[in-house]
Amino acid sequence: MIRQARALLAIVVSAFFLFPLYLVIANAFKTEPEILRSPARPPIGPTLDGMSGVLDAGDVGGGLVNSLLITGSTIALIMVLSSMLAFALHMSNSWVSNTIGAVILFGLILPTPVILIPVFRVLKYFSLQNSFPGLILFLCAYYAPFAVLVYRGFMRSIPKDLVEAASMDGASLGFIYWSVILPLLRPATASVLVITGVWVWNEFLPPLVLLGPLQGNTVTVGLFRSVGQFDVNFGQLFSYMLFVSIPVLVFYLALQRYFVRGLTAGATK
Amino acid sequence: MAMGLPTTALFVALVVAPIAITVTYSLNDVNFLRDEISWVGFENYAKLWDSGDFRHALYVTLLIAVASVVVPNALGLLFAVLLDAGSRLYTALRIILFAPFVLSPLVVGLTFRWTLANDGSLNNALEALGIPGPQWISSPNFAVVSVGLALAWQLIAFATVLYVAALRAIPTDLYEAASIDGASGYLRFRLITWPLVAPAVTITTLISLISALKLYDHVVALTGGGPGRASETVGLAIIRAGFTQNRAGLASAMAVLLLVITAATTAISIRVLRRREVDL
């Protein structure tokens, strides 16, 4: 009896957390009058009007491609750059590397609005303003501290003897990193990819500011810009939100085990 | 050490240097349109001190930060105790419950705007229960509450999953030994559970604090900072001053203050919470 009551309560709590997502999914397949009459009702006789409408009217397709491109390049770069730095910090114990390790940690707490104005100026200095590479490089720098933290935590379990043995055999550090360390880091890499992937995909302010109005939008910026436009057509708005959400949800569900493990990596050191 | 160079250079160019530039801008009058910059000392900070709008934005941000630390920690632990069981049902529920955390804050804000509208699902449900619902979006006080709710909804999901992971790592024989010694449910929680989830408290507190202090996306999607500027956060104030009004000096002064507040509060939290982890 108590067991059933507990299960019921657990289901009710979880359902409560799922409600907004349910709203997005249900209303993406309903007609405008249906949404307005009873927003919480499941779609009876689902329609694809909203989905096809938003694909025709807006720039969802282009936005999805841009977001995929930006997210993919950013997390691939983060993986390489952060694991390299983490490895360098792991192997060295000089004051320089200790300072770098400490300063990098500071990046974990930095709110994006604090630095976006000067970041735009710096990118402009390198002629990278309003460009995908500029945005990608900034996101790499911004999320590197988290990835370095995860990698460093994981590296504590890799014995230094292993590296020393390999370098005794004449292997260069670069070779050891590539053929010994990177394969060992695979679980940490999975965590880094899925967590930063979700964060980068959902980023809104950096693409809004750094890409500017002339470049193609990411899907989040596109959603934001279309809110006014779709204020009258909720079917299309909910469809747009579904397009923004599906990729992250799929990515998360596929790698959810690594998501939680990565987030707790810093806590269990 | 050479392997760390590219990342370090990138980090210096796009994070460290921008922080230094922000500090410099905050002491200058900066006009990008006319490409002018002139030294004004602490004038921008003095302007902020006199600005009722900024003080209100600061108040809103700090209020949400406090609520975001307390509520997700408390409810997250409560829900985690509920969901900490071995069967497949609970595993599935835990995966589902985390989903809010991976959703775009914009999507979360927009769905909340829809749900909390005057004739939205929440007020309809309240009305069915005979309770008159408040104006969640258009009343100044409730707009702040709504923004806090949207953020909390994501953070509670995060906290719950983190606490479940911490609870599941506690060896069951600890509880068994305590039961044999006659410890009550409350004592077992106080002496075993609470100390052993300490690392999860630290992470939840830090993530919640940082998310609340940089709050921007949820607000833009849900209230746009309104009505008027009632629910404007410091993040919104920075972007409005810096980009909409072209007052980079003033915006940078706000940014420096936000950075100092973030650094101080996280440093204090880490100090307090880590001590708890060690002591117990």
Interface residues (C-beta under 8 A of the other chain):
Chain A: R6 A7 L9 A10 I11 V13 S14 F17 L18 F19 P20 L21 L23 V24 P39 A40 L81 S82 M84 L85 F87 A88 L89 M91 S92 S94 V96 S97 I100 V103 I104 F106 G107 L108 I109 L110 P111 T112 P113 V114 I115 L116 I117 P118 V119 R121 V122 L123 L137 F138 C140 A141 Y142 A144 P145 V148 L173 G174 Y177 V198 W201 N202 F204 L205 V209 T220 L223 F224 V227 F234 L237 M241 V244 S245 V248 L249 F251 Y252 L253 Q256 F259 V260 L263 T264 G266 A267 T268
Chain B: M1 A2 M3 G4 P6 T7 T8 L10 F11 A13 L14 V15 V16 A17 P18 I19 I21 T22 Y25 F79 L82 L83 A85 L89 Y90 L93 I95 I96 L97 F98 A99 P100 V102 L103 S104 P105 L106 V107 V108 L110 T111 F112 W114 T115 G120 S121 W153 I156 A157 F158 V161 L162 A165 A166 P199 A200 T202 I203 L206 I210 L213 K214 Y216 D217 V220 A221 V234 G235 I238 I239 G242 F243 A248 A251 S252 A255 V256 L258 L259 T262 A263 T266
